Amino acid sequence: MAKSVSLHARASRQHNAVTWRDYYEMTKPNVVMLLLLTALVGMCLATPTWVNASVLICGLLGIGMLSASAAVINHVVDHKIDSVMARTFNRPVAKGKVSVNNALWFAGGLGVVGFAVLAFFVNMLTAWLTLASLVGYAFIYTMYLKRATPQNIVIGGLAGAAPPLLGWTAVTGEIHAHALLLVLIIFTWTPPHFWALAIHREKDYAKAKVPMLPVTHGVAFTKTSVLLYTVLLGLVCLLPYLTGMSDLIYLIGSSVLNIGFLYYALKLKFDAQSQTAMKTFRFSIIHLMVLFVVLLVDHYIPLSL
């Protein structure tokens, strides 16, 4: 009997053994890759020629490492909330696979190396702005805003909108209005993107006592907010063309994408089914990813009326 218990305990320990995949998962790789895509587009739009290879590699590496560091800190700060939510209970820190101390050491290592790469091989402006984004997301949003106000994602979304600006400053060493316009697009995109997920997971957030908009103001109000922000996003996405930053390919591509997003927002508001909110959330990711690819194509293949 004792031998059987010992074998069971050993199997349990092996099942819960920490692997590199647990540390990789804490960096939220899918989110970081999307951030790096927007940073890459910011780099490319900052110059009429090709981006210097050293700036490209070191810039994306540094921005990616600091973004990953912020994600790990988010795992640590939110591990108690994550443990009671169906979407996140299996995360490494919430599950107890990775200890809080080990996760913090990992986050610290990523942050220090990432900052050093940007400071020594790119420029100090990009290093400090990227660090500010980390502080904005990992501390101001995760530790305070997320728990303090249903407008958490609106205010805190600025940190997640920064990568195109970071890419731009990595190339030019200065802040430009066009870079801020890219930030504005992501800033406006973030609420309808995240609130669609919050609608789908409203009961989870209520259980975790997180004051997301569907919890505090109801699902119907949140659906209206998603729709209005989607309309606003469509208008903001016209600005790159209207300001001469982009040309015809972007105008057509962004218009199609925004019509698609509006379709999902309207369906969510007036004809929602059980999976409509999640489908809206998933489309929003495709929307942003393709929108920035279209910006990139338009930059190198300009077509005018």
Residue, then its C-alpha position, 0 to 999 in steps of 0.5 A: m500500500a505504501k509503495s502504491v502511494s509512493l508511486h502515485a506521489r512520484a507520478s504526480r510530481q512528474h506530471n507537475a514538473v516544470t518545463w520550458r513550455d511553462y516559462y514560454e507560456m508565461t510570456k504570452p507568445n501569441v500576444v507578443m508576436l502580434l505586438l512585434l508585428t505592429a512594432l515591425v510595421g512602425m519600423c518600416l513606415a518610419t523610413p522610405t528604405w529598408v530598415n537597418a538589419s541591426v536595428l531591426i533585430c535588436g529592436l524587435l528582440g528588446i521590445g519582445m523581451l520587455s513585452a514578455s517580461a510584462a506578460v510574466i508579471n501579469h501572470v504573477v500579479d493575477h495568479k489568484i484571479d486566474s485560479v478561479m477563472a475557467r479561461t486561465f486556471n491552468r496557467p503555470v503560476a495559477k496552477g502552482k507549476v512555477s513559483v511566484n519567486n521563480a516567475l519574478w526572477f524570470a520576468g526580471g531577467l527578461g526585462v533587464v536584458g531587453f532594456a540593455v539590448l535597446a539601450f546599447f544597440v538601438n537608442m535610449l528613447t526606445a529603451w525608456l519608452t518600452l520600459a514605460s510600456l512595461v510599467g503601464y501594463a504590468f503595474i498600472y493596469t494589472m495591479y491597479l486599474k484592472r481592479a479599480t474601474p470598468q474603464n480599465i481596458v480603455i485607460g490601460g490599453l495605451a500601454g498595449a498600443a505603444p509598439p508601433l511607436l517603439g518601432w518608429t523611435a527605434v529607427t528614427g530616434e524621435i517621436h512622430a505624429h504618424a507613429l502616434l496615429l498608429v498608436l491611436i488605431i490600436f488604442t481605439w481597437t482595444p476596447p471592442h476587442f477585449w470587451a467582446l471577450a469580457i462578454h463571453r467570460e462575464k460570469d468568470y469575471a464576476k466570480a473573480k470579482v474583477p470589475m469588467l464592463p459587463v459585470t458592472h454595467g451589464v452585457a447589453f450596455t457592453k454590447t452597445s459600447v463595442l458597437l460604438y467603439t467599432v464605429l469610432l475605430g472605422l473613422v480613426c482607421l481613415l486617418p492614415y489615408l486622409t493625412g497622406m500617410s498611406d495610399l489606396i491599398y490601405l484605404i481599400g484594405s482597412s475599409v473591408l476590415n472595418i466593415g467586417f468588424l462592424y458586421y460582427a459588432l452589429k450581430l453581437k448587439f442585435d442578433a447574438q448567439s452563444q458564440t457571437a462574442m467569441k467570434t467577434f473577439r477572434f475576428s478583432i485579432i485578425h482585423l488588427m493583424v491584417l490591418f498592419v500587414v496592409l499598412l506594410v504592403d501599402h508602404y512598399i507598393p503605393l497606389s494612388l487614385 
